[in-house]
């Protein structure tokens, strides 16, 4: 997960940094630092990614146009 993907995923879900912090148990400051490109423990990145994926985010790897995210289709 790239920093830009974290920002995009939060935006797609309509989550603020503090809301994501509450979901993950990771401090808002840590999430902000990751979004700004700072390194983090792999376990921290994994926890954030899992929370976002559980909320419906699909991470798209770089495919020539850069990395991205999209939301999983909601089944009726």
PQR file with spaces between the fields and no chain letter, atoms N, CA, C, O and H, PARSE charges and radii, in Angstrom:
ATOM       1  N    UNK     1       0.838   -1.168    0.000 -0.4000 1.5000
ATOM       2  CA   UNK     1       0.000    0.000    0.000 -0.0000 2.0000
ATOM       3  C    UNK     1       0.889    1.238    0.000  0.5500 1.7000
ATOM       4  O    UNK     1       1.709    1.428    0.898 -0.5500 1.4000
ATOM       5  N    UNK     2       0.720    2.058   -0.994 -0.4000 1.5000
ATOM       6  CA   UNK     2       1.462    3.315   -1.111 -0.0000 2.0000
ATOM       7  C    UNK     2       0.747    4.405   -0.313  0.5500 1.7000
ATOM       8  O    UNK     2      -0.461    4.310   -0.097 -0.5500 1.4000
ATOM       9  H    UNK     2       0.054    1.903   -1.724  0.4000 1.0000
ATOM      10  N    UNK     3       1.473    5.447    0.132 -0.4000 1.5000
ATOM      11  CA   UNK     3       0.833    6.536    0.868 -0.0000 2.0000
ATOM      12  C    UNK     3      -0.361    7.146    0.130  0.5500 1.7000
ATOM      13  O    UNK     3      -1.384    7.447    0.745 -0.5500 1.4000
ATOM      14  H    UNK     3       2.454    5.525   -0.044  0.4000 1.0000
ATOM      15  N    UNK     4      -0.235    7.326   -1.172 -0.4000 1.5000
ATOM      16  CA   UNK     4      -1.331    7.911   -1.936 -0.0000 2.0000
ATOM      17  C    UNK     4      -2.556    6.995   -1.934  0.5500 1.7000
ATOM      18  O    UNK     4      -3.691    7.471   -1.954 -0.5500 1.4000
ATOM      19  H    UNK     4       0.596    7.082   -1.672  0.4000 1.0000
ATOM      20  N    UNK     5      -2.327    5.690   -1.910 -0.4000 1.5000
ATOM      21  CA   UNK     5      -3.447    4.748   -1.859 -0.0000 2.0000
ATOM      22  C    UNK     5      -4.180    4.842   -0.522  0.5500 1.7000
ATOM      23  O    UNK     5      -5.403    4.708   -0.469 -0.5500 1.4000
ATOM      24  H    UNK     5      -1.405    5.303   -1.894  0.4000 1.0000
ATOM      25  N    UNK     6      -3.441    5.069    0.542 -0.4000 1.5000
ATOM      26  CA   UNK     6      -4.060    5.242    1.842 -0.0000 2.0000
ATOM      27  C    UNK     6      -4.971    6.469    1.829  0.5500 1.7000
ATOM      28  O    UNK     6      -6.102    6.412    2.311 -0.5500 1.4000
ATOM      29  H    UNK     6      -2.448    5.178    0.499  0.4000 1.0000
ATOM      30  N    UNK     7      -4.478    7.567    1.282 -0.4000 1.5000
ATOM      31  CA   UNK     7      -5.297    8.783    1.187 -0.0000 2.0000
ATOM      32  C    UNK     7      -6.535    8.553    0.326  0.5500 1.7000
ATOM      33  O    UNK     7      -7.639    8.958    0.691 -0.5500 1.4000
ATOM      34  H    UNK     7      -3.559    7.612    0.890  0.4000 1.0000
ATOM      35  N    UNK     8      -6.342    7.903   -0.814 -0.4000 1.5000
ATOM      36  CA   UNK     8      -7.470    7.640   -1.715 -0.0000 2.0000
ATOM      37  C    UNK     8      -8.499    6.725   -1.065  0.5500 1.7000
ATOM      38  O    UNK     8      -9.704    6.934   -1.207 -0.5500 1.4000
ATOM      39  H    UNK     8      -5.445    7.575   -1.110  0.4000 1.0000
ATOM      40  N    UNK     9      -8.024    5.717   -0.356 -0.4000 1.5000
ATOM      41  CA   UNK     9      -8.934    4.765    0.287 -0.0000 2.0000
ATOM      42  C    UNK     9      -9.771    5.468    1.355  0.5500 1.7000
ATOM      43  O    UNK     9     -10.978    5.247    1.445 -0.5500 1.4000
ATOM      44  H    UNK     9      -7.045    5.546   -0.240  0.4000 1.0000
ATOM      45  N    UNK    10      -9.135    6.307    2.159 -0.4000 1.5000
ATOM      46  CA   UNK    10      -9.879    7.061    3.174 -0.0000 2.0000
ATOM      47  C    UNK    10     -10.929    7.943    2.526  0.5500 1.7000
ATOM      48  O    UNK    10     -12.070    8.009    2.983 -0.5500 1.4000
ATOM      49  H    UNK    10      -8.154    6.486    2.086  0.4000 1.0000
ATOM      50  N    UNK    11     -10.532    8.624    1.450 -0.4000 1.5000
ATOM      51  CA   UNK    11     -11.467    9.518    0.760 -0.0000 2.0000
ATOM      52  C    UNK    11     -12.640    8.738    0.171  0.5500 1.7000
ATOM      53  O    UNK    11     -13.788    9.175    0.256 -0.5500 1.4000
ATOM      54  H    UNK    11      -9.606    8.571    1.079  0.4000 1.0000
ATOM      55  N    UNK    12     -12.350    7.592   -0.421 -0.4000 1.5000
ATOM      56  CA   UNK    12     -13.410    6.779   -1.032 -0.0000 2.0000
ATOM      57  C    UNK    12     -14.423    6.319    0.010  0.5500 1.7000
ATOM      58  O    UNK    12     -15.613    6.204   -0.283 -0.5500 1.4000
ATOM      59  H    UNK    12     -11.418    7.237   -0.490  0.4000 1.0000
ATOM      60  N    UNK    13     -13.951    6.057    1.224 -0.4000 1.5000
ATOM      61  CA   UNK    13     -14.832    5.608    2.293 -0.0000 2.0000
ATOM      62  C    UNK    13     -15.420    6.763    3.094  0.5500 1.7000
ATOM      63  O    UNK    13     -16.297    6.560    3.933 -0.5500 1.4000
ATOM      64  H    UNK    13     -12.984    6.151    1.462  0.4000 1.0000
ATOM      65  N    UNK    14     -14.941    7.962    2.838 -0.4000 1.5000
ATOM      66  CA   UNK    14     -15.416    9.128    3.577 -0.0000 2.0000
ATOM      67  C    UNK    14     -14.928    9.150    5.017  0.5500 1.7000
ATOM      68  O    UNK    14     -15.614    9.654    5.907 -0.5500 1.4000
ATOM      69  H    UNK    14     -14.228    8.128    2.157  0.4000 1.0000
ATOM      70  N    UNK    15     -13.741    8.602    5.242 -0.4000 1.5000
ATOM      71  CA   UNK    15     -13.176    8.544    6.589 -0.0000 2.0000
ATOM      72  C    UNK    15     -12.130    9.632    6.790  0.5500 1.7000
ATOM      73  O    UNK    15     -11.310    9.894    5.910 -0.5500 1.4000
ATOM      74  H    UNK    15     -13.183    8.193    4.519  0.4000 1.0000
ATOM      75  N    UNK    16     -12.170   10.254    7.944 -0.4000 1.5000
ATOM      76  CA   UNK    16     -11.108   11.151    8.346 -0.0000 2.0000
ATOM      77  C    UNK    16      -9.988   10.357    8.989  0.5500 1.7000
ATOM      78  O    UNK    16     -10.135    9.166    9.259 -0.5500 1.4000
ATOM      79  H    UNK    16     -12.836   10.041    8.659  0.4000 1.0000
ATOM      80  N    UNK    17      -8.874   11.016    9.231 -0.4000 1.5000
ATOM      81  CA   UNK    17      -7.733   10.346    9.857 -0.0000 2.0000
ATOM      82  C    UNK    17      -8.130    9.825   11.238  0.5500 1.7000
ATOM      83  O    UNK    17      -7.784    8.701   11.603 -0.5500 1.4000
ATOM      84  H    UNK    17      -8.754   11.984    9.011  0.4000 1.0000
ATOM      85  N    UNK    18      -8.846   10.630   11.995 -0.4000 1.5000
ATOM      86  CA   UNK    18      -9.249   10.202   13.350 -0.0000 2.0000
ATOM      87  C    UNK    18     -10.195    9.017   13.304  0.5500 1.7000
ATOM      88  O    UNK    18     -10.107    8.125   14.148 -0.5500 1.4000
ATOM      89  H    UNK    18      -9.127   11.543   11.699  0.4000 1.0000
ATOM      90  N    UNK    19     -11.092    8.992   12.340 -0.4000 1.5000
ATOM      91  CA   UNK    19     -12.016    7.858   12.213 -0.0000 2.0000
ATOM      92  C    UNK    19     -11.261    6.571   11.879  0.5500 1.7000
ATOM      93  O    UNK    19     -11.546    5.511   12.437 -0.5500 1.4000
ATOM      94  H    UNK    19     -11.164    9.716   11.655  0.4000 1.0000
ATOM      95  N    UNK    20     -10.299    6.676   10.967 -0.4000 1.5000
ATOM      96  CA   UNK    20      -9.495    5.499   10.633 -0.0000 2.0000
ATOM      97  C    UNK    20      -8.668    5.064   11.837  0.5500 1.7000
ATOM      98  O    UNK    20      -8.480    3.869   12.068 -0.5500 1.4000
ATOM      99  H    UNK    20     -10.068    7.536   10.514  0.4000 1.0000
ATOM     100  N    UNK    21      -8.178    6.026   12.597 -0.4000 1.5000
ATOM     101  CA   UNK    21      -7.414    5.704   13.805 -0.0000 2.0000
ATOM     102  C    UNK    21      -8.275    4.904   14.778  0.5500 1.7000
ATOM     103  O    UNK    21      -7.803    3.935   15.372 -0.5500 1.4000
ATOM     104  H    UNK    21      -8.330    6.996   12.410  0.4000 1.0000
ATOM     105  N    UNK    22      -9.518    5.300   14.942 -0.4000 1.5000
ATOM     106  CA   UNK    22     -10.417    4.568   15.838 -0.0000 2.0000
ATOM     107  C    UNK    22     -10.677    3.154   15.324  0.5500 1.7000
ATOM     108  O    UNK    22     -10.728    2.206   16.107 -0.5500 1.4000
ATOM     109  H    UNK    22      -9.901    6.087   14.460  0.4000 1.0000
ATOM     110  N    UNK    23     -10.839    3.013   14.020 -0.4000 1.5000
ATOM     111  CA   UNK    23     -11.082    1.692   13.422 -0.0000 2.0000
ATOM     112  C    UNK    23      -9.902    0.745   13.606  0.5500 1.7000
ATOM     113  O    UNK    23     -10.086   -0.454   13.818 -0.5500 1.4000
ATOM     114  H    UNK    23     -10.798    3.783   13.383  0.4000 1.0000
ATOM     115  N    UNK    24      -8.702    1.283   13.524 -0.4000 1.5000
ATOM     116  CA   UNK    24      -7.501    0.453   13.510 -0.0000 2.0000
ATOM     117  C    UNK    24      -6.793    0.343   14.845  0.5500 1.7000
ATOM     118  O    UNK    24      -6.017   -0.587   15.063 -0.5500 1.4000
ATOM     119  H    UNK    24      -8.553    2.257   13.351  0.4000 1.0000
ATOM     120  N    UNK    25      -7.053    1.285   15.741 -0.4000 1.5000
ATOM     121  CA   UNK    25      -6.306    1.318   16.998 -0.0000 2.0000
ATOM     122  C    UNK    25      -4.911    1.898   16.833  0.5500 1.7000
ATOM     123  O    UNK    25      -4.056    1.743   17.704 -0.5500 1.4000
ATOM     124  H    UNK    25      -7.683    2.041   15.564  0.4000 1.0000
ATOM     125  N    UNK    26      -4.692    2.564   15.714 -0.4000 1.5000
ATOM     126  CA   UNK    26      -3.404    3.197   15.412 -0.0000 2.0000
ATOM     127  C    UNK    26      -3.612    4.704   15.541  0.5500 1.7000
ATOM     128  O    UNK    26      -4.658    5.224   15.151 -0.5500 1.4000
ATOM     129  H    UNK    26      -5.387    2.690   15.007  0.4000 1.0000
ATOM     130  N    UNK    27      -2.635    5.393   16.078 -0.4000 1.5000
ATOM     131  CA   UNK    27      -2.832    6.824   16.315 -0.0000 2.0000
ATOM     132  C    UNK    27      -3.010    7.601   15.014  0.5500 1.7000
ATOM     133  O    UNK    27      -2.477    7.231   13.968 -0.5500 1.4000
ATOM     134  H    UNK    27      -1.786    4.970   16.395  0.4000 1.0000
ATOM     135  N    UNK    28      -3.770    8.684   15.106 -0.4000 1.5000
ATOM     136  CA   UNK    28      -3.993    9.555   13.950 -0.0000 2.0000
ATOM     137  C    UNK    28      -2.676   10.139   13.451  0.5500 1.7000
ATOM     138  O    UNK    28      -2.488   10.313   12.246 -0.5500 1.4000
ATOM     139  H    UNK    28      -4.204    8.985   15.956  0.4000 1.0000
ATOM     140  N    UNK    29      -1.763   10.441   14.374 -0.4000 1.5000
ATOM     141  CA   UNK    29      -0.462   10.980   13.970 -0.0000 2.0000
ATOM     142  C    UNK    29       0.311    9.981   13.125  0.5500 1.7000
ATOM     143  O    UNK    29       0.952   10.358   12.144 -0.5500 1.4000
ATOM     144  H    UNK    29      -1.916   10.300   15.353  0.4000 1.0000
ATOM     145  N    UNK    30       0.255    8.711   13.499 -0.4000 1.5000
ATOM     146  CA   UNK    30       0.957    7.678   12.736 -0.0000 2.0000
ATOM     147  C    UNK    30       0.353    7.560   11.337  0.5500 1.7000
ATOM     148  O    UNK    30       1.084    7.459   10.352 -0.5500 1.4000
ATOM     149  H    UNK    30      -0.266    8.405   14.296  0.4000 1.0000
ATOM     150  N    UNK    31      -0.956    7.571   11.247 -0.4000 1.5000
ATOM     151  CA   UNK    31      -1.611    7.482    9.944 -0.0000 2.0000
ATOM     152  C    UNK    31      -1.227    8.679    9.077  0.5500 1.7000
ATOM     153  O    UNK    31      -0.937    8.515    7.892 -0.5500 1.4000
ATOM     154  H    UNK    31      -1.550    7.653   12.047  0.4000 1.0000
ATOM     155  N    UNK    32      -1.223    9.868    9.650 -0.4000 1.5000
ATOM     156  CA   UNK    32      -0.827   11.066    8.898 -0.0000 2.0000
ATOM     157  C    UNK    32       0.617   10.971    8.421  0.5500 1.7000
ATOM     158  O    UNK    32       0.928   11.340    7.288 -0.5500 1.4000
ATOM     159  H    UNK    32      -1.459   10.002   10.613  0.4000 1.0000
ATOM     160  N    UNK    33       1.494   10.478    9.286 -0.4000 1.5000
ATOM     161  CA   UNK    33       2.902   10.341    8.887 -0.0000 2.0000
ATOM     162  C    UNK    33       3.051    9.357    7.732  0.5500 1.7000
ATOM     163  O    UNK    33       3.825    9.598    6.806 -0.5500 1.4000
ATOM     164  H    UNK    33       1.241   10.179   10.207  0.4000 1.0000
ATOM     165  N    UNK    34       2.311    8.247    7.783 -0.4000 1.5000
ATOM     166  CA   UNK    34       2.372    7.269    6.692 -0.0000 2.0000
ATOM     167  C    UNK    34       1.872    7.901    5.395  0.5500 1.7000
ATOM     168  O    UNK    34       2.472    7.710    4.338 -0.5500 1.4000
ATOM     169  H    UNK    34       1.682    8.051    8.536  0.4000 1.0000
ATOM     170  N    UNK    35       0.775    8.652    5.477 -0.4000 1.5000
ATOM     171  CA   UNK    35       0.242    9.317    4.283 -0.0000 2.0000
ATOM     172  C    UNK    35       1.228   10.317    3.703  0.5500 1.7000
ATOM     173  O    UNK    35       1.211   10.586    2.502 -0.5500 1.4000
ATOM     174  H    UNK    35       0.288    8.807    6.336  0.4000 1.0000
ATOM     175  N    UNK    36       2.085   10.867    4.549 -0.4000 1.5000
ATOM     176  CA   UNK    36       3.081   11.836    4.090 -0.0000 2.0000
ATOM     177  C    UNK    36       4.393   11.180    3.689  0.5500 1.7000
ATOM     178  O    UNK    36       5.375   11.868    3.410 -0.5500 1.4000
ATOM     179  H    UNK    36       2.099   10.648    5.525  0.4000 1.0000
ATOM     180  N    UNK    37       4.411    9.830    3.659 -0.4000 1.5000
ATOM     181  CA   UNK    37       5.575    9.129    3.127 -0.0000 2.0000
ATOM     182  C    UNK    37       6.546    8.575    4.138  0.5500 1.7000
ATOM     183  O    UNK    37       7.566    8.005    3.750 -0.5500 1.4000
ATOM     184  H    UNK    37       3.613    9.271    3.886  0.4000 1.0000
ATOM     185  N    UNK    38       6.270    8.720    5.424 -0.4000 1.5000
ATOM     186  CA   UNK    38       7.173    8.166    6.434 -0.0000 2.0000
ATOM     187  C    UNK    38       7.051    6.649    6.481  0.5500 1.7000
ATOM     188  O    UNK    38       6.005    6.083    6.162 -0.5500 1.4000
ATOM     189  H    UNK    38       5.441    9.183    5.738  0.4000 1.0000
ATOM     190  N    UNK    39       8.134    6.006    6.884 -0.4000 1.5000
ATOM     191  CA   UNK    39       8.129    4.556    7.037 -0.0000 2.0000
ATOM     192  C    UNK    39       7.332    4.161    8.268  0.5500 1.7000
ATOM     193  O    UNK    39       7.177    4.949    9.201 -0.5500 1.4000
ATOM     194  H    UNK    39       8.984    6.465    7.144  0.4000 1.0000
ATOM     195  N    UNK    40       6.830    2.941    8.261 -0.4000 1.5000
ATOM     196  CA   UNK    40       6.105    2.398    9.409 -0.0000 2.0000
ATOM     197  C    UNK    40       6.378    0.904    9.484  0.5500 1.7000
ATOM     198  O    UNK    40       6.813    0.289    8.511 -0.5500 1.4000
ATOM     199  H    UNK    40       6.956    2.301    7.503  0.4000 1.0000
ATOM     200  N    UNK    41       6.120    0.337   10.639 -0.4000 1.5000
ATOM     201  CA   UNK    41       6.267   -1.108   10.799 -0.0000 2.0000
ATOM     202  C    UNK    41       5.311   -1.815    9.849  0.5500 1.7000
ATOM     203  O    UNK    41       4.215   -1.329    9.570 -0.5500 1.4000
ATOM     204  H    UNK    41       5.766    0.836   11.429  0.4000 1.0000
ATOM     205  N    UNK    42       5.741   -2.954    9.364 -0.4000 1.5000
ATOM     206  CA   UNK    42       4.886   -3.727    8.461 -0.0000 2.0000
ATOM     207  C    UNK    42       3.573   -4.106    9.136  0.5500 1.7000
ATOM     208  O    UNK    42       2.531   -4.140    8.482 -0.5500 1.4000
ATOM     209  H    UNK    42       6.631   -3.348    9.590  0.4000 1.0000
ATOM     210  N    UNK    43       3.610   -4.390   10.432 -0.4000 1.5000
ATOM     211  CA   UNK    43       2.387   -4.764   11.152 -0.0000 2.0000
ATOM     212  C    UNK    43       1.391   -3.598   11.186  0.5500 1.7000
ATOM     213  O    UNK    43       0.180   -3.816   11.164 -0.5500 1.4000
ATOM     214  H    UNK    43       4.456   -4.362   10.963  0.4000 1.0000
ATOM     215  N    UNK    44       1.894   -2.381   11.237 -0.4000 1.5000
ATOM     216  CA   UNK    44       1.023   -1.198   11.220 -0.0000 2.0000
ATOM     217  C    UNK    44       0.370   -1.042    9.858  0.5500 1.7000
ATOM     218  O    UNK    44      -0.834   -0.806    9.765 -0.5500 1.4000
ATOM     219  H    UNK    44       2.878   -2.204   11.255  0.4000 1.0000
ATOM     220  N    UNK    45       1.164   -1.173    8.802 -0.4000 1.5000
ATOM     221  CA   UNK    45       0.642   -1.079    7.436 -0.0000 2.0000
ATOM     222  C    UNK    45      -0.394   -2.177    7.203  0.5500 1.7000
ATOM     223  O    UNK    45      -1.447   -1.929    6.614 -0.5500 1.4000
ATOM     224  H    UNK    45       2.143   -1.365    8.878  0.4000 1.0000
ATOM     225  N    UNK    46      -0.093   -3.379    7.662 -0.4000 1.5000
ATOM     226  CA   UNK    46      -1.006   -4.510    7.485 -0.0000 2.0000
ATOM     227  C    UNK    46      -2.332   -4.256    8.200  0.5500 1.7000
ATOM     228  O    UNK    46      -3.394   -4.537    7.645 -0.5500 1.4000
ATOM     229  H    UNK    46       0.762   -3.580    8.140  0.4000 1.0000
ATOM     230  N    UNK    47      -2.282   -3.733    9.414 -0.4000 1.5000
ATOM     231  CA   UNK    47      -3.509   -3.456   10.170 -0.0000 2.0000
ATOM     232  C    UNK    47      -4.373   -2.414    9.468  0.5500 1.7000
ATOM     233  O    UNK    47      -5.595   -2.552    9.406 -0.5500 1.4000
ATOM     234  H    UNK    47      -1.419   -3.506    9.864  0.4000 1.0000
ATOM     235  N    UNK    48      -3.738   -1.379    8.944 -0.4000 1.5000
ATOM     236  CA   UNK    48      -4.485   -0.339    8.230 -0.0000 2.0000
ATOM     237  C    UNK    48      -5.094   -0.915    6.955  0.5500 1.7000
ATOM     238  O    UNK    48      -6.270   -0.698    6.661 -0.5500 1.4000
ATOM     239  H    UNK    48      -2.745   -1.267    8.995  0.4000 1.0000
ATOM     240  N    UNK    49      -4.288   -1.642    6.215 -0.4000 1.5000
ATOM     241  CA   UNK    49      -4.776   -2.219    4.959 -0.0000 2.0000
ATOM     242  C    UNK    49      -5.946   -3.171    5.203  0.5500 1.7000
ATOM     243  O    UNK    49      -6.942   -3.123    4.481 -0.5500 1.4000
ATOM     244  H    UNK    49      -3.333   -1.818    6.454  0.4000 1.0000
ATOM     245  N    UNK    50      -5.836   -4.027    6.207 -0.4000 1.5000
ATOM     246  CA   UNK    50      -6.907   -4.968    6.502 -0.0000 2.0000
ATOM     247  C    UNK    50      -8.197   -4.255    6.887  0.5500 1.7000
ATOM     248  O    UNK    50      -9.282   -4.672    6.482 -0.5500 1.4000
ATOM     249  H    UNK    50      -5.027   -4.065    6.794  0.4000 1.0000
ATOM     250  N    UNK    51      -8.087   -3.193    7.658 -0.4000 1.5000
ATOM     251  CA   UNK    51      -9.279   -2.428    8.047 -0.0000 2.0000
ATOM     252  C    UNK    51      -9.944   -1.805    6.823  0.5500 1.7000
ATOM     253  O    UNK    51     -11.168   -1.827    6.696 -0.5500 1.4000
ATOM     254  H    UNK    51      -7.206   -2.854    7.987  0.4000 1.0000
ATOM     255  N    UNK    52      -9.138   -1.253    5.932 -0.4000 1.5000
ATOM     256  CA   UNK    52      -9.683   -0.624    4.727 -0.0000 2.0000
ATOM     257  C    UNK    52     -10.298   -1.664    3.793  0.5500 1.7000
ATOM     258  O    UNK    52     -11.354   -1.426    3.207 -0.5500 1.4000
ATOM     259  H    UNK    52      -8.144   -1.235    6.036  0.4000 1.0000
ATOM     260  N    UNK    53      -9.645   -2.805    3.655 -0.4000 1.5000
ATOM     261  CA   UNK    53     -10.197   -3.869    2.811 -0.0000 2.0000
ATOM     262  C    UNK    53     -11.502   -4.408    3.395  0.5500 1.7000
ATOM     263  O    UNK    53     -12.437   -4.710    2.653 -0.5500 1.4000
ATOM     264  H    UNK    53      -8.788   -2.999    4.131  0.4000 1.0000
ATOM     265  N    UNK    54     -11.566   -4.528    4.707 -0.4000 1.5000
ATOM     266  CA   UNK    54     -12.803   -4.989    5.352 -0.0000 2.0000
ATOM     267  C    UNK    54     -13.944   -4.001    5.129  0.5500 1.7000
ATOM     268  O    UNK    54     -15.114   -4.384    5.091 -0.5500 1.4000
ATOM     269  H    UNK    54     -10.806   -4.283    5.310  0.4000 1.0000
ATOM     270  N    UNK    55     -13.589   -2.735    4.982 -0.4000 1.5000
ATOM     271  CA   UNK    55     -14.592   -1.694    4.739 -0.0000 2.0000
ATOM     272  C    UNK    55     -14.990   -1.604    3.268  0.5500 1.7000
ATOM     273  O    UNK    55     -15.891   -0.842    2.917 -0.5500 1.4000
ATOM     274  H    UNK    55     -12.639   -2.424    5.012  0.4000 1.0000
ATOM     275  N    UNK    56     -14.323   -2.381    2.400 -0.4000 1.5000
ATOM     276  CA   UNK    56     -14.729   -2.427    1.000 -0.0000 2.0000
ATOM     277  C    UNK    56     -13.743   -1.898   -0.017  0.5500 1.7000
ATOM     278  O    UNK    56     -14.077   -1.786   -1.196 -0.5500 1.4000
ATOM     279  H    UNK    56     -13.592   -3.000    2.685  0.4000 1.0000
ATOM     280  N    UNK    57     -12.534   -1.569    0.410 -0.4000 1.5000
ATOM     281  CA   UNK    57     -11.530   -1.035   -0.516 -0.0000 2.0000
ATOM     282  C    UNK    57     -10.770   -2.186   -1.185  0.5500 1.7000
ATOM     283  O    UNK    57     -10.432   -3.182   -0.545 -0.5500 1.4000
ATOM     284  H    UNK    57     -12.262   -1.660    1.368  0.4000 1.0000
ATOM     285  N    UNK    58     -10.516   -2.027   -2.467 -0.4000 1.5000
ATOM     286  CA   UNK    58      -9.655   -2.938   -3.221 -0.0000 2.0000
ATOM     287  C    UNK    58      -8.443   -2.120   -3.659  0.5500 1.7000
ATOM     288  O    UNK    58      -8.588   -1.073   -4.290 -0.5500 1.4000
ATOM     289  H    UNK    58     -10.791   -1.218   -2.987  0.4000 1.0000
ATOM     290  N    UNK    59      -7.260   -2.601   -3.325 -0.4000 1.5000
ATOM     291  CA   UNK    59      -6.032   -1.908   -3.717 -0.0000 2.0000
ATOM     292  C    UNK    59      -5.597   -2.405   -5.085  0.5500 1.7000
ATOM     293  O    UNK    59      -5.519   -3.609   -5.326 -0.5500 1.4000
ATOM     294  H    UNK    59      -7.143   -3.452   -2.813  0.4000 1.0000
ATOM     295  N    UNK    60      -5.315   -1.467   -5.974 -0.4000 1.5000
ATOM     296  CA   UNK    60      -4.912   -1.780   -7.341 -0.0000 2.0000
ATOM     297  C    UNK    60      -3.421   -1.474   -7.454  0.5500 1.7000
ATOM     298  O    UNK    60      -2.999   -0.345   -7.204 -0.5500 1.4000
ATOM     299  H    UNK    60      -5.379   -0.488   -5.778  0.4000 1.0000
ATOM     300  N    UNK    61      -2.615   -2.482   -7.834 -0.4000 1.5000
ATOM     301  CA   UNK    61      -1.178   -2.232   -7.967 -0.0000 2.0000
ATOM     302  C    UNK    61      -0.884   -1.313   -9.151  0.5500 1.7000
ATOM     303  O    UNK    61      -1.742   -1.087  -10.004 -0.5500 1.4000
ATOM     304  H    UNK    61      -2.957   -3.399   -8.038  0.4000 1.0000
ATOM     305  N    UNK    62       0.312   -0.802   -9.188 -0.4000 1.5000
ATOM     306  CA   UNK    62       0.725    0.029  -10.312 -0.0000 2.0000
ATOM     307  C    UNK    62       0.641   -0.782  -11.587  0.5500 1.7000
ATOM     308  O    UNK    62       1.225   -1.861  -11.684 -0.5500 1.4000
ATOM     309  H    UNK    62       1.009   -0.986   -8.494  0.4000 1.0000
ATOM     310  N    UNK    63      -0.079   -0.270  -12.559 -0.4000 1.5000
ATOM     311  CA   UNK    63      -0.301   -1.007  -13.803 -0.0000 2.0000
ATOM     312  C    UNK    63       0.059   -0.163  -15.027  0.5500 1.7000
ATOM     313  O    UNK    63      -0.552   -0.295  -16.087 -0.5500 1.4000
ATOM     314  H    UNK    63      -0.554    0.607  -12.480  0.4000 1.0000
ATOM     315  N    UNK    64       1.040    0.688  -14.867 -0.4000 1.5000
ATOM     316  CA   UNK    64       1.410    1.589  -15.953 -0.0000 2.0000
ATOM     317  C    UNK    64       0.819    2.976  -15.769  0.5500 1.7000
ATOM     318  O    UNK    64       1.327    3.955  -16.314 -0.5500 1.4000
ATOM     319  H    UNK    64       1.537    0.795  -14.006  0.4000 1.0000
ATOM     320  N    UNK    65      -0.257    3.053  -14.998 -0.4000 1.5000
ATOM     321  CA   UNK    65      -0.889    4.342  -14.719 -0.0000 2.0000
ATOM     322  C    UNK    65      -0.761    4.728  -13.257  0.5500 1.7000
ATOM     323  O    UNK    65      -1.371    5.704  -12.820 -0.5500 1.4000
ATOM     324  H    UNK    65      -0.670    2.258  -14.555  0.4000 1.0000
ATOM     325  N    UNK    66       0.010    3.988  -12.505 -0.4000 1.5000
ATOM     326  CA   UNK    66       0.190    4.262  -11.087 -0.0000 2.0000
ATOM     327  C    UNK    66      -0.759    3.445  -10.234  0.5500 1.7000
ATOM     328  O    UNK    66      -1.746    2.908  -10.736 -0.5500 1.4000
ATOM     329  H    UNK    66       0.505    3.195  -12.859  0.4000 1.0000
ATOM     330  N    UNK    67      -0.461    3.350   -8.937 -0.4000 1.5000
ATOM     331  CA   UNK    67      -1.301    2.582   -8.035 -0.0000 2.0000
ATOM     332  C    UNK    67      -2.625    3.295   -7.795  0.5500 1.7000
ATOM     333  O    UNK    67      -2.736    4.506   -7.990 -0.5500 1.4000
ATOM     334  H    UNK    67       0.341    3.787   -8.530  0.4000 1.0000
ATOM     335  N    UNK    68      -3.623    2.533   -7.371 -0.4000 1.5000
ATOM     336  CA   UNK    68      -4.921    3.136   -7.109 -0.0000 2.0000
ATOM     337  C    UNK    68      -5.752    2.297   -6.163  0.5500 1.7000
ATOM     338  O    UNK    68      -5.277    1.309   -5.602 -0.5500 1.4000
ATOM     339  H    UNK    68      -3.533    1.549   -7.213  0.4000 1.0000
ATOM     340  N    UNK    69      -6.989    2.699   -5.996 -0.4000 1.5000
ATOM     341  CA   UNK    69      -7.958    1.960   -5.185 -0.0000 2.0000
ATOM     342  C    UNK    69      -9.314    2.040   -5.861  0.5500 1.7000
ATOM     343  O    UNK    69      -9.565    2.912   -6.693 -0.5500 1.4000
ATOM     344  H    UNK    69      -7.375    3.501   -6.452  0.4000 1.0000
ATOM     345  N    UNK    70     -10.170    1.124   -5.489 -0.4000 1.5000
ATOM     346  CA   UNK    70     -11.567    1.207   -5.887 -0.0000 2.0000
ATOM     347  C    UNK    70     -12.384    0.534   -4.808  0.5500 1.7000
ATOM     348  O    UNK    70     -11.847   -0.201   -3.979 -0.5500 1.4000
ATOM     349  H    UNK    70      -9.966    0.416   -4.813  0.4000 1.0000
ATOM     350  N    UNK    71     -13.676    0.783   -4.817 -0.4000 1.5000
ATOM     351  CA   UNK    71     -14.545    0.153   -3.834 -0.0000 2.0000
ATOM     352  C    UNK    71     -15.125   -1.120   -4.410  0.5500 1.7000
ATOM     353  O    UNK    71     -15.467   -1.187   -5.591 -0.5500 1.4000
ATOM     354  H    UNK    71     -14.112    1.380   -5.490  0.4000 1.0000
ATOM     355  N    UNK    72     -15.230   -2.115   -3.574 -0.4000 1.5000
ATOM     356  CA   UNK    72     -15.833   -3.389   -3.951 -0.0000 2.0000
ATOM     357  C    UNK    72     -17.314   -3.139   -4.275  0.5500 1.7000
ATOM     358  O    UNK    72     -17.975   -2.332   -3.623 -0.5500 1.4000
ATOM     359  H    UNK    72     -14.952   -2.060   -2.615  0.4000 1.0000
ATOM     360  N    UNK    73     -17.814   -3.840   -5.286 -0.4000 1.5000
ATOM     361  CA   UNK    73     -19.228   -3.727   -5.616 -0.0000 2.0000
ATOM     362  C    UNK    73     -20.052   -4.192   -4.438  0.5500 1.7000
ATOM     363  O    UNK    73     -19.764   -5.218   -3.821 -0.5500 1.4000
ATOM     364  H    UNK    73     -17.277   -4.496   -5.816  0.4000 1.0000
ATOM     365  N    UNK    74     -21.061   -3.438   -4.140 -0.4000 1.5000
ATOM     366  CA   UNK    74     -21.976   -3.809   -3.038 -0.0000 2.0000
ATOM     367  C    UNK    74     -23.062   -4.693   -3.606  0.5500 1.7000
ATOM     368  O    UNK    74     -23.719   -4.335   -4.584 -0.5500 1.4000
ATOM     369  H    UNK    74     -21.294   -2.604   -4.641  0.4000 1.0000
ATOM     370  N    UNK    75     -23.247   -5.832   -3.001 -0.4000 1.5000
ATOM     371  CA   UNK    75     -24.298   -6.751   -3.449 -0.0000 2.0000
ATOM     372  C    UNK    75     -25.607   -6.367   -2.757  0.5500 1.7000
ATOM     373  O    UNK    75     -25.605   -6.109   -1.553 -0.5500 1.4000
ATOM     374  H    UNK    75     -22.713   -6.123   -2.207  0.4000 1.0000
ATOM     375  N    UNK    76     -26.707   -6.325   -3.477 -0.4000 1.5000
ATOM     376  CA   UNK    76     -27.999   -5.976   -2.863 -0.0000 2.0000
ATOM     377  C    UNK    76     -28.485   -7.023   -1.897  0.5500 1.7000
ATOM     378  O    UNK    76     -29.553   -6.868   -1.305 -0.5500 1.4000
ATOM     379  H    UNK    76     -26.709   -6.535   -4.455  0.4000 1.0000
